[in-house]
Amino acid sequence: LSRNAMIGYPAGIITGITYGLNPLFGMPLMNAGASVESILFFRYGFAVLLLGAFLWLGKQSFRITVKQTGILLVLGVLYTFSSIFLFEAYKYIASGLATTLIFLYPVLVALIMVFLKVIPSWQVWLSIFVTFAGVLIMTQGDASGTVNPIGVLLSLGSATVYAFFIVIINRSKAICSISNTLLTFYALSVGAV
């Protein structure tokens, strides 16, 4: 394995696990009466402060072009709506189900890429099949067999918006020179605003 793969695979696994912990922190706050907007404001604001300090201590430039600003604004709005849809879904369906449905986003990314005439490899199709099968297994209803469709639609909306976020990051030549940390800093800054 390459050095990047040795870092990338564990980082991807950790990211997936920690993203799945959203309900652990969000649900108690929502149950105590906190609004989704307040939760996300503090979550994004805290992350912006940490990332800003990391970038500043690493002496990385915060400079971006006007074109990059527009794309980062769109990315920030998409990322924010993905989070809002997910947390709103928690009000209608089990948080585990809502979070599981989010992981359909790779399937949606692949479908968007096919629409853009980029055909995925067989490994990607296999991964899509395994992801889809896993989500189908996880989304079986409770004992009564009922799942609120509003929650499902909100979760799928979150996955769809996030899929567009990923596609824009991977397809935009204007932001390819921006580090992932700086990109995340600006996307979360837009979200906090």
Contacts in CASP RR format, 6 or more apart in sequence:
PFRMAT RR
TARGET T0000
AUTHOR 0000-0000-0000
METHOD contacts of the structure
MODEL  1
LSRNAMIGYPAGIITGITYGLNPLFGMPLMNAGASVESILFFRYGFAVLL
LGAFLWLGKQSFRITVKQTGILLVLGVLYTFSSIFLFEAYKYIASGLATT
LIFLYPVLVALIMVFLKVIPSWQVWLSIFVTFAGVLIMTQGDASGTVNPI
GVLLSLGSATVYAFFIVIINRSKAICSISNTLLTFYALSVGAV
1 9 0 8 1.000
19 99 0 8 1.000
19 102 0 8 1.000
20 96 0 8 1.000
20 99 0 8 1.000
22 86 0 8 1.000
22 87 0 8 1.000
22 95 0 8 1.000
22 99 0 8 1.000
23 90 0 8 1.000
23 95 0 8 1.000
23 96 0 8 1.000
23 98 0 8 1.000
23 99 0 8 1.000
26 34 0 8 1.000
26 39 0 8 1.000
26 87 0 8 1.000
26 90 0 8 1.000
27 90 0 8 1.000
27 95 0 8 1.000
29 39 0 8 1.000
30 36 0 8 1.000
30 39 0 8 1.000
30 87 0 8 1.000
30 90 0 8 1.000
30 91 0 8 1.000
36 84 0 8 1.000
36 87 0 8 1.000
36 88 0 8 1.000
37 84 0 8 1.000
39 87 0 8 1.000
40 80 0 8 1.000
40 83 0 8 1.000
40 84 0 8 1.000
40 87 0 8 1.000
40 191 0 8 1.000
41 192 0 8 1.000
44 80 0 8 1.000
44 188 0 8 1.000
44 189 0 8 1.000
44 191 0 8 1.000
44 192 0 8 1.000
45 188 0 8 1.000
45 192 0 8 1.000
47 184 0 8 1.000
47 188 0 8 1.000
48 185 0 8 1.000
48 188 0 8 1.000
48 189 0 8 1.000
48 192 0 8 1.000
51 181 0 8 1.000
51 184 0 8 1.000
51 185 0 8 1.000
51 188 0 8 1.000
52 185 0 8 1.000
54 181 0 8 1.000
55 62 0 8 1.000
55 181 0 8 1.000
55 182 0 8 1.000
55 185 0 8 1.000
60 179 0 8 1.000
60 181 0 8 1.000
60 182 0 8 1.000
62 182 0 8 1.000
62 185 0 8 1.000
64 72 0 8 1.000
64 178 0 8 1.000
64 182 0 8 1.000
64 186 0 8 1.000
65 174 0 8 1.000
67 174 0 8 1.000
68 174 0 8 1.000
68 175 0 8 1.000
68 178 0 8 1.000
71 168 0 8 1.000
71 172 0 8 1.000
71 174 0 8 1.000
71 175 0 8 1.000
72 175 0 8 1.000
72 178 0 8 1.000
72 183 0 8 1.000
72 186 0 8 1.000
72 187 0 8 1.000
72 190 0 8 1.000
73 190 0 8 1.000
74 168 0 8 1.000
75 165 0 8 1.000
75 168 0 8 1.000
75 169 0 8 1.000
75 175 0 8 1.000
75 183 0 8 1.000
75 186 0 8 1.000
75 187 0 8 1.000
75 190 0 8 1.000
76 165 0 8 1.000
76 186 0 8 1.000
76 187 0 8 1.000
76 188 0 8 1.000
76 190 0 8 1.000
76 191 0 8 1.000
77 190 0 8 1.000
77 191 0 8 1.000
78 161 0 8 1.000
78 162 0 8 1.000
78 164 0 8 1.000
78 165 0 8 1.000
78 168 0 8 1.000
79 162 0 8 1.000
79 165 0 8 1.000
79 187 0 8 1.000
79 188 0 8 1.000
79 190 0 8 1.000
79 191 0 8 1.000
80 190 0 8 1.000
80 191 0 8 1.000
81 158 0 8 1.000
81 161 0 8 1.000
82 157 0 8 1.000
82 158 0 8 1.000
82 159 0 8 1.000
82 161 0 8 1.000
82 162 0 8 1.000
82 165 0 8 1.000
83 158 0 8 1.000
85 154 0 8 1.000
85 155 0 8 1.000
85 157 0 8 1.000
85 158 0 8 1.000
85 161 0 8 1.000
86 98 0 8 1.000
86 99 0 8 1.000
86 102 0 8 1.000
86 154 0 8 1.000
86 155 0 8 1.000
86 158 0 8 1.000
88 151 0 8 1.000
88 154 0 8 1.000
89 98 0 8 1.000
89 101 0 8 1.000
89 151 0 8 1.000
89 152 0 8 1.000
89 154 0 8 1.000
89 155 0 8 1.000
89 158 0 8 1.000
90 98 0 8 1.000
91 151 0 8 1.000
92 148 0 8 1.000
92 150 0 8 1.000
92 151 0 8 1.000
92 154 0 8 1.000
93 147 0 8 1.000
93 148 0 8 1.000
93 151 0 8 1.000
93 152 0 8 1.000
93 155 0 8 1.000
94 142 0 8 1.000
96 138 0 8 1.000
97 138 0 8 1.000
97 139 0 8 1.000
97 141 0 8 1.000
97 147 0 8 1.000
97 155 0 8 1.000
98 151 0 8 1.000
98 154 0 8 1.000
98 155 0 8 1.000
98 158 0 8 1.000
99 155 0 8 1.000
100 135 0 8 1.000
100 138 0 8 1.000
100 139 0 8 1.000
101 135 0 8 1.000
101 139 0 8 1.000
101 152 0 8 1.000
101 155 0 8 1.000
101 156 0 8 1.000
101 158 0 8 1.000
101 159 0 8 1.000
102 155 0 8 1.000
102 158 0 8 1.000
102 159 0 8 1.000
102 162 0 8 1.000
103 131 0 8 1.000
103 135 0 8 1.000
103 159 0 8 1.000
104 131 0 8 1.000
104 132 0 8 1.000
104 135 0 8 1.000
104 156 0 8 1.000
104 159 0 8 1.000
105 159 0 8 1.000
105 160 0 8 1.000
105 162 0 8 1.000
105 163 0 8 1.000
105 166 0 8 1.000
106 127 0 8 1.000
106 128 0 8 1.000
106 131 0 8 1.000
106 163 0 8 1.000
107 128 0 8 1.000
107 131 0 8 1.000
107 132 0 8 1.000
108 159 0 8 1.000
108 160 0 8 1.000
108 163 0 8 1.000
109 163 0 8 1.000
109 166 0 8 1.000
109 167 0 8 1.000
110 120 0 8 1.000
110 124 0 8 1.000
110 125 0 8 1.000
110 128 0 8 1.000
112 163 0 8 1.000
112 164 0 8 1.000
112 167 0 8 1.000
113 119 0 8 1.000
113 120 0 8 1.000
113 167 0 8 1.000
114 120 0 8 1.000
116 167 0 8 1.000
116 171 0 8 1.000
120 128 0 8 1.000
139 147 0 8 1.000
139 152 0 8 1.000
141 147 0 8 1.000
169 175 0 8 1.000
169 183 0 8 1.000
175 183 0 8 1.000
END
